[in-house]
């Protein structure tokens, strides 16, 4: 079991403890029904949102033992495919739903709403042996764009922070697979067109696999959600990004205030509107939104701002009636 998966187990336990201590009874912190609820909730989607939803599910089930929640991480695209086929009640997403997915849901009569649940900053990382402090967005595009001829990091020129030549080392890249919302967001933001990317890299929908790949490869460089860096920072080097206003590292603060640009983004859940009328699904989503800060902290994600949280909570109240 990887370090991150052990953290996920610890996270869920601490969320339960923190949630109860901070909020009192389940009726006070999200209306979870005092354990009287029952049913099954199937959730799949973004690997970035996965640790947060898993933590919420474990904590909620701790108070509602007759509710069984399964949480998968097939990627945002894979999650929407299942959701629009009616196989899941909630879809985790690290990007908004796209036109072809909207069409697929419409064909199956699936209606939904979206709620922001946290924030994220896509983190560019290297193996600690690969000394790179900061890259510009132009350098990232040179490295990751479709048809890229960059085979040695030295071809990118100088480090954007130190001014020293970048390492003379063979390029060895790791990144999300094409079903990942992180892949969609990164390629759109950095390369200018969604899904436009070089293909000669090691892909995976599981960010833990990417962490192990980069940390085990002295020439490795990759990108994935900030929480996976935070959980594995002892074996990764975080690369700052310069989009024109200097080198900035992702952190809770720079992600929340969007100064880590252009790689900061919101994270979402998409519940099926019909399923949201079911008591157990309604209570779970309310619990999730009401406990957003504790859940994000223990899952090592970046919490919503109070303003973002109020918007999600107000939208839920309006939708749920």
Buried (B, 14 or more C-beta within 10 A) or exposed (E): EBBBEEBBEEBBBBBBEBBBEEBEEBEEBBBBBEEEBEBEBBBBBBBBBBBBBBBBBBBBBBBBEEBBBEBBBBBBBBBBBBBBEBEBBBBBBBBBBBEEBBEBBEEEEBEBBBBBBBBBBBBBBBBEEBBBBBBBBBBBBBBBBEEBEBEEBBBBBBBBBEEEEBBEBEBBBBBBBBBBBBBBBBBBBBBEEBEBBBEEBBBBBBBBBBBBBBBEBBBBBBBBBBBBBBBBEEBBBBBBBBBEEEBBBBBBEBBBEEBBBBBBBBBBBBBBEBBBEBBBBBBBBBBBBBBBBBBBBBBBBBBBEEEBBEBBBEBBEEBBE
